[in-house]
Amino acid sequence: MVEVIEWATGRGDEILYRHPRDTINWGDQVNVMPNQVAVFIKDSVVYDVLKSGRHFMKTKNIPLLTTFLSRIVGFDKSPFNCQVIFLSMSDFQGKFGGRSQTQELAPLQFFGDYFYKINDPQKFAFEISGNRNIYTTAEFNEFFRTFIVESVISKLSEKSIVDVMSNLGKTSDFVEDEVKSELEEMGVKLKNLKFGGIDTTPEYRDRLFWMRSGVAAGDVQKYSGMAKVAEALPEGGSGLTGAVMVNSMFSSGTFSKSEMKQADKIEKKGESESAVIKCNQCGKNISLAAKFCAHCGDPTDDEKKGKIKFCTNCGSKNDASAKFCGNCGNNL
């Protein structure tokens, strides 16, 4: 009696199915639905692949398996043991999410979507079912999602937080390109991988303001948030460095709204601690201790002439009439 081997109950969200029968008789019928393939596996070795259609088991249908059976037991022996794995050739979508860190050990949280399909049934059956004993869609989904998350974690650790956070599209493309080749070895084509969002801690969001401007991560880490940066900016050399950097950003138009707010906070910090002067470029009030205008980025050197002296050795503020620095004794 002819037995029918098929995957008639497959749903659109299922990618593979192992037929419960592992014995086949010559003359049995294998029905492969549209957009499916049937793969024959014996002893974890992948042999023949049947495309969609109705196939009666004959030596010409499965020549690779027939050759093997001829050497071992004789091709005419019936029944013979063999697994039949049905694979869907449709497109599939999955979601991923997890936690990672960057080169600077900045913590990250991420989530996104990926789209894929089987493009090499023999490789897929060998790597997934033959090597990993995965025979159900649920098992494969768990394996594949874990693989994607681990790959994302590994790839993000190679990038700086500035690169990761500055352009989500480029980050998606970088991870996708790196993972594609690995998946091809499993017979899977990664069609698209996109991050829906990447975020870090409030502490690193504050640091990102400076790191985007070229300040080294090691230098930024000495500040425990923007409050300490605000305290450090007006003081001597570090303040001058910050002033030059921020002024450059203003002039190039690269400040975002959130970064403008950070600059305003710094300026208000200075205003509360010292006298106020007016910027000769925009007319806004600025701190006497400020090295740049928080509103337009103009250096404050002209406004301060005759009112204060900065030590060329340590950067400390001195009265305009002082001849020596009150902090280090440098001749002014």
PyMOL commands that set and color helices and strands:
alter all, ss='L'
color gray80, all
select helices_A, chain A and resi 63-72+121-130+137-156+161-166+168-184+202-211+217-220+226-232+236-252+257-271+301-304
alter helices_A, ss='H'
color red, helices_A
select strands_A, chain A and resi 4-6+16-18+23-24+29-32+36-42+45-50+53-56+80-81+83-88+92-101+107-118+188-199+276-278+285-287+308-310+317-319
alter strands_A, ss='S'
color yellow, strands_A
deselect
rebuild
show_as cartoon
